[in-house]
């Protein structure tokens, strides 16, 4: 016996328990049907009828009646995994900058000494470099001679891994390959 389609049964279907609202589902319309619907929605009598059906399918009426059960969920709900503690992340960051300062060539160290005699003292520069978190900060650290591309790539991979291992894992938006990133960084360092 074939199941009949019932809008009421569709409305009360199962939904993810991680979020407050049911998923939005609507008919896919393309081609001639879409052209006809675009023309029909301009007719005053059909506009109200078609508009209400579409809004009902998209869940606008459900959303208006919805009373949330708590605070809004502003991020995806993921299973808990191992968290990187603040102490571990600070140690990792300090180790990164310390290793970056120790591995410079004599020529780079001489250039750094000339820059340090400028406007800012050594303590101010080191405190600034400890705050490095963004791409432009890494770029400036490279231009000032504090790091090499290989060290920046290693820190970048550490940041991505720590993001994936945090309480709320943040997955990067693109695919990445650690070996390829390190290989490109090594080639860039040799140049």
C-alpha positions as CSV (number, residue, x, y, z in Angstrom):
1,X,0.0,0.0,0.0
2,X,1.5,3.3,-1.1
3,X,1.9,6.1,1.5
4,X,-0.1,9.2,0.8
5,X,1.5,12.6,1.1
6,X,0.0,14.7,3.9
7,X,1.2,18.2,4.6
8,X,0.3,17.8,8.3
9,X,2.4,14.6,8.6
10,X,5.2,16.5,6.7
11,X,4.9,19.4,9.1
12,X,5.3,17.2,12.2
13,X,8.2,15.2,10.8
14,X,11.3,14.5,12.8
15,X,14.0,17.1,13.1
16,X,17.4,17.4,14.5
17,X,17.5,17.6,18.3
18,X,20.4,20.0,18.4
19,X,18.4,22.9,17.1
20,X,15.1,24.5,18.1
21,X,13.5,24.8,14.7
22,X,12.6,22.2,12.1
23,X,14.5,22.2,8.8
24,X,13.1,24.3,6.0
25,X,11.8,22.3,3.0
26,X,10.1,23.6,-0.1
27,X,9.4,22.5,-3.6
28,X,12.1,23.0,-6.1
29,X,10.9,25.1,-9.0
30,X,12.7,25.7,-12.2
31,X,12.1,26.3,-15.9
32,X,8.6,26.9,-17.2
33,X,7.1,26.3,-13.8
34,X,9.2,29.1,-12.4
35,X,8.3,31.5,-15.2
36,X,4.6,30.7,-14.7
37,X,4.8,31.2,-11.0
38,X,6.6,34.5,-11.5
39,X,3.8,35.7,-13.8
40,X,1.0,34.3,-11.6
41,X,2.3,36.0,-8.5
42,X,1.8,39.4,-10.2
43,X,-1.9,38.8,-10.4
44,X,-3.5,40.4,-7.4
45,X,-5.9,37.5,-6.5
46,X,-3.3,34.8,-6.9
47,X,-0.6,36.8,-5.2
48,X,-2.1,36.3,-1.8
49,X,-2.9,32.6,-2.3
50,X,0.5,31.7,-3.7
51,X,2.3,33.9,-1.3
52,X,0.7,32.2,1.8
53,X,1.4,28.7,0.4
54,X,5.1,29.6,-0.2
55,X,5.5,31.3,3.2
56,X,3.8,28.2,4.9
57,X,6.2,25.8,3.1
58,X,9.2,27.9,4.1
59,X,8.1,27.9,7.7
60,X,7.5,31.6,8.2
61,X,4.3,31.0,10.1
62,X,5.9,28.3,12.3
63,X,8.8,30.7,13.0
64,X,6.4,33.5,14.1
65,X,4.6,31.2,16.5
66,X,7.8,29.6,17.8
67,X,8.8,30.3,21.4
68,X,12.4,29.4,22.0
69,X,13.2,27.0,24.9
70,X,16.3,29.0,26.0
71,X,19.0,31.1,24.6
72,X,19.6,31.1,20.9
73,X,22.1,28.5,19.6
74,X,24.7,30.6,17.8
75,X,27.0,27.8,16.7
76,X,26.7,24.2,15.4
77,X,26.3,21.6,18.1
78,X,29.2,19.1,18.0
79,X,30.1,16.3,20.3
80,X,32.6,17.2,23.0
81,X,36.2,16.3,22.2
82,X,39.5,17.0,23.8
83,X,39.9,20.7,24.6
84,X,43.2,22.6,24.2
85,X,43.6,24.4,27.5
86,X,44.6,28.0,27.7
87,X,47.9,27.0,29.3
88,X,48.7,24.6,26.5
89,X,47.9,27.2,23.8
90,X,50.0,29.9,25.6
91,X,52.9,27.6,25.8
92,X,52.5,26.7,22.2
93,X,52.4,30.3,21.1
94,X,55.4,31.3,23.3
95,X,57.4,28.3,22.0
96,X,56.6,29.4,18.4
97,X,57.9,32.9,18.9
98,X,60.9,31.8,20.9
99,X,61.9,29.3,18.2
100,X,61.3,32.0,15.6
101,X,63.7,34.4,17.3
102,X,66.4,31.7,17.9
103,X,66.6,30.4,14.4
104,X,67.4,33.6,12.5
105,X,70.6,34.0,10.5
106,X,73.2,36.5,11.6
107,X,72.3,38.8,8.8
108,X,68.6,38.9,9.9
109,X,69.7,39.3,13.6
110,X,71.8,42.4,12.6
111,X,68.8,43.8,10.7
112,X,66.6,43.2,13.8
113,X,69.1,45.0,16.0
114,X,69.0,48.1,13.7
115,X,65.2,48.1,13.8
116,X,65.1,47.7,17.6
117,X,67.2,50.9,18.0
118,X,64.4,52.7,16.3
119,X,61.2,53.9,17.9
120,X,60.3,51.0,20.2
121,X,62.3,49.1,22.9
122,X,62.8,45.3,22.9
123,X,60.1,44.8,25.6
124,X,57.5,46.6,23.6
125,X,58.2,44.6,20.5
126,X,58.2,41.2,22.2
127,X,54.9,42.1,23.9
128,X,53.5,43.0,20.5
129,X,54.6,39.8,18.9
130,X,53.1,37.7,21.6
131,X,49.7,39.0,20.5
132,X,50.1,37.6,17.0
133,X,46.9,35.7,16.0
134,X,45.8,36.9,12.6
135,X,47.1,36.4,9.1
136,X,48.3,40.0,8.8
137,X,50.1,39.7,12.2
138,X,52.0,36.6,10.8
139,X,52.7,38.6,7.6
140,X,54.1,41.5,9.6
141,X,56.2,39.2,11.8
142,X,57.7,37.7,8.6
143,X,58.4,41.1,7.1
144,X,60.1,42.3,10.3
145,X,62.2,39.1,10.3
146,X,60.8,37.4,13.4
147,X,59.7,34.3,11.6
148,X,60.3,32.2,8.4
149,X,57.5,30.9,6.1
150,X,58.1,27.4,7.5
151,X,57.6,28.5,11.1
152,X,54.4,30.4,10.1
153,X,53.1,27.3,8.3
154,X,53.8,25.2,11.4
155,X,52.0,27.7,13.6
156,X,49.1,27.8,11.1
157,X,48.7,24.1,11.3
158,X,48.9,24.2,15.1
159,X,46.1,26.8,15.1
160,X,43.9,24.7,12.8
161,X,44.5,21.6,14.9
162,X,43.7,23.5,18.1
163,X,40.5,24.9,16.5
164,X,39.5,21.3,15.6
165,X,40.2,20.0,19.1
166,X,38.5,22.8,21.0
167,X,35.2,22.5,22.9
168,X,33.3,23.8,19.8
169,X,35.4,22.5,16.9
170,X,35.7,25.0,14.0
171,X,36.4,23.2,10.8
172,X,38.2,25.2,8.1
173,X,36.2,26.1,5.1
174,X,38.6,24.5,2.6
175,X,40.4,21.3,2.3
176,X,44.0,21.4,3.5
177,X,46.9,19.0,3.4
178,X,49.6,19.4,6.1
179,X,52.4,17.9,3.9
180,X,51.6,20.2,1.0
181,X,51.5,23.3,3.2
182,X,54.9,22.4,4.9
183,X,56.4,21.5,1.5
184,X,55.4,24.9,0.0
185,X,56.7,26.7,3.2
186,X,60.1,24.9,2.9
187,X,60.4,26.0,-0.7
188,X,59.5,29.5,0.2
189,X,62.0,29.5,3.0
190,X,64.8,28.4,0.6
191,X,64.0,31.2,-1.8
